[in-house]
């Protein structure tokens, strides 16, 4: 199909070419009705299709018809005529993640983490439906815009319905992002997607994938090697980020991080990813904190303020309107200031109790709810644990001082 001559489709005006592959070309298009909605149309040439590509296309349509998720590109419709099959997709103005990375060389860990959380959110949705993508790479991850980009997972041509126990033997995917077992043993399962996530995260942080090579022979040698993947010392990464990379990039799938471990990993931290619900959760927690504060329950208020702040940070990241963002930042600063005051107050109270001869063990015990009394105190186990973690270091020092006296 000539790049300069887009096909004619009755309800759409096809304009610039966005990309092309072996048997398809993607165009930006405008719907003639419906306020000139902008879409992307994947035009698949029937004459270029073989048996495998037909199966891939049918799989892509089947999966995208059934999934609706904020971080998965939407299939709006599909049509066909004598020459082409048309997949009418959501338009993503920001291009793909590969171009985004290369334009900046590397991404700061903070930005890479936000993108990773969005990718993890899409993968969790697919994993719960026993769908494996099998071709995860930056070129198949689109950005909604460049101004405030949100990831959109795309290109499900290689995707498969696979339970965690299913194994496949057909080679699929792109060698730079393909798990070693797909090449070395031709026997693999859903965990290959986790390897690909590790490679993508590695590339965002270091500027190139771990198996970057000058020739296919060199690439094959790296894939078949038994040497563990080494992480560059620069740029410096947090311990949590390095731990995740090392867990994902295990050559042996049995040693690789599991899906459950990935979704719950502290660096992924899906619970606190920036989203529309971040502010609602933060507001709910801070309302409880203010109530406890007014009732004079400093320790409970401190725990709730701390929990609220863990949601306020992603809420700030999610907010795009400058005026609202500044107002929110101002309120967050107030809560941080009050939490610091309460922290000092709780520490002072603990010291006073120690001076009165109360053992540190009893102070710590007193900060936790009585068995079965969590609801009456307005404090659940999570809040009690958070408070325990915040005060444990100081109380252990106090305890050591008591025993040494």
Buried (B, 14 or more C-beta within 10 A) or exposed (E): BEEEEBBEBEEBBBEEBBEBBEBBBBBBBBBEEEEEBEBBBBBBBEEEBEEEBBEBBEBBBEBBEEBEBBBBBBBBEBBEEEEBBBBBBBBBBBBBBBBBBEEEEBBEBEBBBBBBBBBBBBBBBBBEEEBBBBBBBBBBBBBBEEEEBBBBBBBBBBBBEBEEEEEBEEEBBBBBBBBBBBBBEEEBBBBBBBBBBBBBBBBBBBBBBBBBBEEEEEBBEBBEEEEEBEBEEEEEBEEBBBBBBBBBBBBEBEEBBEBEBBBEBEBBBBEBBBBEEBBEBBBBBBEBBBBBBEEEBBBBBBBBBBBBBBBBBBBBBBBEEEEEBEEBEEEBEEBBEBBEBBBEBBBEEBEEBBEEEBBBEEBBEEBBBEEEEBEEBBBEEEBBEBBBEBBEEBBEEBBEEBEEE
